[in-house]
Amino acid sequence: MRCKQKSFGVLAAAILAWAAPAMGHDECDDEPLKRAAVAEGVKPQPFCNVAIKLFQFQPGRIEVRPGTLVSWVNEDEIVHTVTAEKKENGFAAYLDGKGQSFSFTFAQPGTYSYLCERHEHMRGEVLVR
């Protein structure tokens, strides 16, 4: 009986050792790679995307560097706008349905608030530093 118990224990250990990599969490496995990229000084790309989805700007607040091109893409089936709250900030777009997009380059530091004129509860903000 001892021989069978020993064989079963060895077999169980072998199965666990073989299956251990498959039991990892993808979220945890990717984390060291993200840290390494930041540690090596990889610079962010000079663009940023905002989705218009489910009557929201997603993300609702972004922070970018001067010279960054921000693009909004309408993922809803209906019309939305991307309109600066202050007219002097100079951007306004009418996105007529799903797949329509608009881009604007933020050249100067500052806080740029915007909204959808058709759905005024939809608001967003771009912080340029």
Salt bridges, closest charged atoms under 4 A:
GLU63 OE2 - ARG129 NE 3.52
ASP76 OD2 - HIS80 NE2 2.88
GLU77 OE2 - LYS98 NZ 3.85
GLU85 OE2 - ARG123 NH1 2.38
GLU117 OE2 - LYS87 NZ 3.97
GLU125 OE1 - ARG61 NE 2.73
